[in-house]
Amino acid sequence: MAESLHARYMKADAARRAHGETCTRCSPDARCADGQRLYESFERLQDVYLARQKEQRG
């Protein structure tokens, strides 16, 4: 069975946070290449998830 959008969104958030806790090159104002990739993935999934929630609510 395919993973739900919510599950992928939460996994992306967990990966982004875990990276931020261990990466010495990432800060709130700047990210390393891996940190930027993880953040962008999280951001895309968040945008899609929130848009679907809004759509479902009418």
C-alpha positions in Angstrom: 0.0 0.0 0.0 1.3 3.5 -0.8 2.3 5.7 2.0 -0.2 8.5 2.7 0.7 12.1 2.0 0.5 12.9 5.7 3.0 10.1 6.5 5.4 11.4 3.8 5.0 14.9 5.1 5.8 13.8 8.7 8.8 11.7 7.6 10.2 14.7 5.7 9.7 16.9 8.8 11.5 14.3 11.0 14.4 14.0 8.5 14.7 17.8 8.3 14.8 18.2 12.1 17.2 15.3 12.6 19.6 16.8 10.1 19.4 20.2 11.7 20.2 18.8 15.1 23.4 17.2 13.9 24.7 19.4 11.1 27.3 22.0 12.1 26.9 23.9 8.8 23.2 24.5 9.1 21.7 27.4 11.0 18.2 29.1 11.0 19.5 31.6 8.4 21.6 29.2 6.1 21.6 25.5 5.2 24.1 23.2 3.7 23.2 21.5 0.4 21.7 18.4 2.2 19.8 20.6 4.6 18.4 22.7 1.8 17.3 19.6 -0.1 15.6 18.2 3.0 13.9 21.6 3.7 12.7 21.9 0.2 11.2 18.4 0.3 9.5 19.1 3.5 8.2 22.5 2.2 6.8 20.9 -1.0 5.0 18.2 0.9 3.7 20.7 3.5 2.3 22.9 0.8 0.5 20.0 -0.9 -0.8 18.6 2.4 -2.2 21.9 3.5 -3.7 22.6 0.1 -5.5 19.3 0.2 -6.7 19.9 3.7 -8.1 23.3 2.6 -9.7 21.7 -0.4 -11.4 19.0 1.7 -12.8 21.6 4.1 -14.5 23.5 1.2 
